């Protein structure tokens, strides 16, 4: 199978990640922070070291701000439901995943949507300037669309939030490990990440980094500290980590960060974007192919490209490609907002997303398969 569905999860994990997970199961199969024996203490020390590494990787203030969750969706819910209350006002973008939209709707708050331009970041920023008013409590948006690959001008939006007194949360599901993120420099208060994507970690782990503490908790329960108290601890990360953390996945993420750092994020990004741009040019030559963005440019897009075959449903095309041994994704990708803007709510899109292990031969095979389907 040629795997081109890396925006869902990277399908080929580096051996270093696989080995780190196996080593964690062999050497750290004790509950961190729950016991006083040496194995538990050693496991807790290993987890703390990954907090330090993660904080440094994303430019956060310190390891205590790094919270491990079940997934990026739980991280987003923790922020949105922990910060917003009825009567508050929020702003989001027109390309958001349901992991942002559904929790916003659940809170019952008023929120406005800033339209993202696929061509000019100045237009996007102007939209946010119109929507973010003094008194806006939270601005939450994706670092990049999981459907169209378009990045948002996060640093500029962060500066605007600081100027107008709004908290700023970023859904980094498609950008963490793919493009540089520095929370302090970008004025990001909450970063929500899916390390099983750009950081090549196992599934079942999310990251939430909080420069400010959410007012309310999403989950309560055992934390290993303050056990006598009937309420949650009031310090991070324990306040937001009820239950046992996924230590093997955490160690896998640690190895994933090392993998990205060793090769170099810029080198990985340039390789992946070169494949994405090559695919765009090849698809643009084919009659009956619908493309929805300009050619993906460096710094403005992540390596995610969606298309359609005129007159055909995206899920049908994805299935036909699967039958030919190529894994892509069809449908709405849990992001109807992006499809509403693109005009593809009824048929969705065929999404191709590449990672470090993909090659130009993979892309050539995809293009050949598309041509075969059209014939």
C-alpha positions in Angstrom: 0.0 0.0 0.0 1.3 3.5 -0.9 0.3 5.5 2.1 -0.7 9.1 1.4 -3.1 9.7 4.4 -0.6 11.3 6.8 -2.9 14.1 7.8 -4.9 11.5 9.6 -1.9 9.8 11.1 1.6 9.2 9.8 1.4 5.7 8.5 5.1 4.7 8.8 6.6 5.4 12.1 10.4 5.6 12.3 12.2 2.6 13.8 13.5 4.8 16.6 9.9 5.5 17.7 8.9 1.9 17.5 12.0 0.9 19.6 11.3 3.7 22.1 7.7 2.3 22.7 9.0 -1.2 23.1 11.7 0.0 25.5 9.1 1.8 27.6 7.1 -1.3 27.9 10.2 -3.3 29.0 11.8 -0.7 31.2 9.1 1.7 32.4 6.1 -0.6 33.0 5.3 1.2 36.3 2.8 3.9 37.0 4.5 7.3 37.1 3.7 9.5 40.1 1.4 6.8 41.7 3.9 5.0 43.9 7.1 5.6 45.9 9.1 2.6 44.7 12.1 3.0 42.4 10.4 1.8 39.2 7.6 4.4 39.6 10.0 7.1 40.3 12.1 6.2 37.3 9.0 6.2 35.1 8.0 9.7 36.5 11.5 11.0 35.8 11.3 9.7 32.2 7.9 11.5 31.7 9.2 14.7 33.1 12.2 14.6 30.8 9.7 14.5 27.8 7.8 17.4 29.3 11.1 19.4 29.2 11.9 18.3 25.7 8.4 19.2 24.5 8.4 22.6 26.2 11.7 23.4 24.5 10.5 22.2 21.1 7.5 24.5 21.1 9.0 27.5 22.9 6.9 27.1 26.0 7.7 28.6 29.4 8.4 25.4 31.2 7.8 21.6 31.5 5.0 22.1 34.1 2.9 23.7 31.3 3.0 20.5 29.2 -0.1 18.4 29.7 -0.6 14.9 28.2 -4.1 14.1 27.0 -5.8 11.4 25.0 -5.7 13.2 21.7 -5.8 16.7 20.2 -9.6 16.7 20.3 -9.5 16.4 24.1 -6.9 19.1 24.3 -9.1 21.5 22.3 -12.1 20.6 24.5 -10.1 21.2 27.7 -9.2 24.7 26.5 -12.6 25.7 25.0 -14.7 24.4 27.8 -12.2 25.4 30.5 -12.0 29.0 29.3 -15.4 29.9 27.8 -18.7 30.4 29.7 -22.1 31.6 28.6 -21.9 35.3 27.9 -18.3 35.2 26.6 -17.3 36.0 23.1 -15.0 34.0 20.8 -13.5 34.2 17.3 -12.5 31.3 15.0 -11.7 30.8 11.4 -13.7 29.6 8.4 -11.5 26.4 7.9 -11.9 24.8 11.4 -12.3 21.1 12.2 -15.3 19.9 14.2 -13.0 19.5 17.2 -13.1 23.3 17.4 -16.6 24.0 16.2 -18.6 21.4 18.2 -17.1 22.4 21.6 -17.7 26.0 20.8 -21.4 25.2 20.0 -21.6 23.2 23.2 -20.5 26.1 25.4 -23.3 28.2 24.1 -21.1 31.2 23.6 -21.3 33.7 20.8 -18.6 33.3 18.3 -17.7 34.9 15.0 -16.0 33.4 12.0 -13.1 35.1 10.2 -12.9 34.0 6.5 -9.4 32.7 5.5 -8.1 33.8 2.2 -6.3 31.0 0.2 -4.3 33.6 -1.7 -3.4 36.5 0.6 -2.6 36.4 4.3 -3.1 40.1 4.6 -6.8 39.6 3.8 -7.0 36.9 6.4 -5.4 39.1 9.0 -7.8 42.0 8.1 -10.7 39.6 8.7 -9.4 38.8 12.2 -8.9 42.5 12.9 -12.6 43.1 12.1 -13.8 40.2 14.2 -11.5 40.5 17.3 -12.9 43.3 19.4 -11.9 44.4 22.8 -13.8 42.1 25.1 -13.3 39.0 22.9 -12.2 36.3 25.4 -10.8 33.6 23.2 -9.5 33.4 19.6 -9.1 29.8 18.5 -8.0 28.7 15.0 -6.0 26.0 13.2 -2.4 26.4 12.4 -3.3 24.9 9.0 -6.4 23.5 7.4 -6.6 19.7 7.4 -8.5 19.9 4.1 -6.9 22.6 2.0 -3.4 22.7 3.7 -3.6 26.5 4.0 -1.6 27.9 6.9 -2.9 30.9 8.9 -0.7 33.8 9.8 -0.5 32.6 13.4 2.2 35.1 14.6 0.3 38.1 13.3 -3.0 36.8 14.8 -1.2 36.2 18.1 0.1 39.8 18.1 -3.4 41.1 17.5 -4.8 39.0 20.4 -2.2 40.5 22.7 -3.0 44.0 21.6 -6.7 43.5 22.2 -6.5 41.4 25.3 -7.8 38.1 23.9 -6.5 34.7 24.8 -5.1 32.8 21.8 -5.4 29.0 21.2 -4.0 27.2 18.2 -5.1 23.8 16.9 -1.7 22.5 15.7 -2.9 19.1 14.6 -1.5 19.7 11.1 1.5 21.9 12.0 3.2 20.5 15.1 6.4 19.0 13.8 5.8 20.2 10.3 6.5 24.0 10.6 8.3 25.8 13.4 6.1 26.9 16.4 7.4 29.1 19.2 4.6 29.9 21.7 6.3 32.8 23.3 7.3 34.5 20.1 3.8 33.9 18.5 1.9 34.9 21.6 0.1 31.6 21.8 -1.6 30.9 25.2 -2.8 27.4 24.4 -1.3 24.9 21.9 -3.1 21.7 21.1 -1.2 19.1 19.2 -1.6 15.6 17.7 1.9 14.1 18.0 0.9 10.9 16.1 0.9 13.1 12.9 3.9 15.4 12.4 5.9 14.0 15.3 5.5 10.4 14.3 4.3 9.3 17.7 1.8 6.4 18.4 -1.9 7.2 18.4 -3.7 7.6 21.7 -1.7 10.7 22.8 -2.4 14.4 22.7 -0.5 17.4 23.9 -1.9 20.5 25.5 0.6 23.3 26.4 -0.9 26.1 28.6 0.8 29.4 29.2 -2.3 30.4 31.1 -4.4 28.0 33.2 -8.0 27.2 32.0 -10.5 28.1 34.7 -12.4 24.8 34.7 -11.4 21.2 34.3 -12.9 18.8 31.7 -12.1 15.6 33.7 -11.6 15.0 37.4 -10.2 12.1 39.2 -7.0 10.5 40.4 -3.8 12.5 40.0 -1.4 10.9 42.4 -1.1 14.1 44.4 -3.4 15.7 47.0 -5.3 12.5 47.4 -7.0 13.6 50.6 -8.8 16.5 48.8 -12.1 15.9 47.1 -11.3 18.5 44.4 -8.7 18.7 41.7 -5.2 20.0 42.4 -4.8 23.7 41.5 -1.4 23.4 39.7 -0.4 22.2 36.3 0.1 19.6 34.9 -1.7 17.5 37.6 -4.9 19.6 37.4 -5.5 18.4 33.9 -4.1 14.9 34.0 -6.6 12.7 35.8 -5.7 9.0 35.5 -2.6 7.3 34.2 -0.7 8.9 31.4 0.1 6.9 28.2 3.8 6.4 29.1 4.8 4.2 26.1 3.2 6.7 23.7 4.9 9.6 25.5 8.3 7.9 25.1 7.4 7.3 21.4 6.7 11.0 21.0 10.1 11.8 22.6 11.8 9.7 19.9 9.6 11.4 17.3 10.8 14.8 18.4 14.4 13.5 18.2 13.7 12.2 14.7 12.4 15.6 13.5 15.3 17.4 15.2 17.9 15.0 13.8 16.8 15.3 10.2 15.8 18.9 10.5 12.2 20.3 10.3 13.0 22.6 7.4 14.6 19.7 5.4 11.5 17.5 6.1 9.1 20.3 5.1 11.0 21.1 1.9 10.9 17.4 0.9 7.2 17.0 1.6 6.2 20.3 0.0 8.2 19.4 -3.2 6.1 16.3 -3.5 2.9 18.2 -2.9 3.8 20.9 -5.5 4.8 18.2 -8.0 1.4 16.5 -7.5 -0.4 19.8 -8.0 1.3 20.4 -11.3 0.6 16.9 -12.6 -3.0 17.0 -11.6 -3.5 20.4 -13.2 -2.6 18.8 -16.5 -5.5 16.3 -16.3 -8.9 17.2 -17.7 -11.8 16.8 -15.3 -9.6 17.3 -12.2 -10.9 20.0 -9.9 -8.3 21.8 -7.7 -9.4 24.2 -5.0 -6.2 26.2 -4.1 -3.4 27.9 -5.9 -0.2 25.8 -6.2 0.9 25.2 -2.6 3.7 27.6 -1.8 6.4 27.2 0.8 5.5 28.9 4.1 1.9 29.3 3.1 0.8 25.7 3.0 1.5 22.4 4.7 1.9 19.2 2.5 -1.9 18.5 2.2 -3.6 18.7 -1.2 -7.2 18.0 -2.0 -8.9 17.5 -5.4 -11.9 16.0 -7.1 -12.8 14.3 -10.3 -15.5 16.3 -12.0 -18.9 14.5 -11.7 -17.7 11.8 -9.2 -18.0 11.6 -5.4 -14.8 11.9 -3.5 -15.4 8.8 -1.4 -15.9 6.8 -4.6 -12.5 8.0 -6.0 -10.8 7.3 -2.7 -12.2 3.7 -2.7 -11.1 3.2 -6.3 -7.6 4.4 -5.4 -7.5 2.1 -2.4 -8.4 -0.8 -4.7 -5.3 0.1 -6.7 -3.1 0.1 -3.5 -3.1 3.8 -2.7 -4.3 5.1 0.6 -5.9 8.6 0.5 -9.0 10.0 2.2 -12.3 11.0 0.7 -15.3 12.8 2.3 -15.6 15.8 4.6 -12.6 15.1 6.8 -14.6 16.2 9.9 -14.3 19.8 8.7 -17.5 20.9 7.0 -16.5 24.6 7.5 -13.7 24.3 5.0 -16.0 22.4 2.5 -18.6 25.1 3.0 -16.1 27.7 1.9 -14.9 25.6 -1.0 -18.4 24.7 -2.1 -17.8 20.9 -1.7 -20.2 20.1 1.1 -22.1 17.6 -1.0 -19.2 15.6 -2.5 -16.3 16.3 -0.2 -12.8 16.1 -1.5 -10.1 13.5 -2.1 -7.2 14.4 0.2 -3.6 13.5 -0.3 -1.1 14.2 2.5 2.5 13.3 2.4 5.2 12.6 5.0 9.0 12.1 5.2 8.9 8.5 3.9 7.0 9.3 0.7 8.8 9.6 -2.6 8.2 11.0 -6.0 7.6 7.4 -7.2 4.6 7.4 -4.8 3.2 10.5 -6.4 3.8 9.2 -9.9 1.9 6.0 -9.0 -1.0 8.1 -7.7 -1.2 10.2 -10.8 -1.1 7.1 -13.0 -3.9 5.6 -10.9 -6.1 8.7 -11.3 -5.6 8.7 -15.0 -6.5 5.0 -15.1 -9.7 5.7 -13.2 -10.6 8.5 -15.7 -10.1 6.1 -18.6 
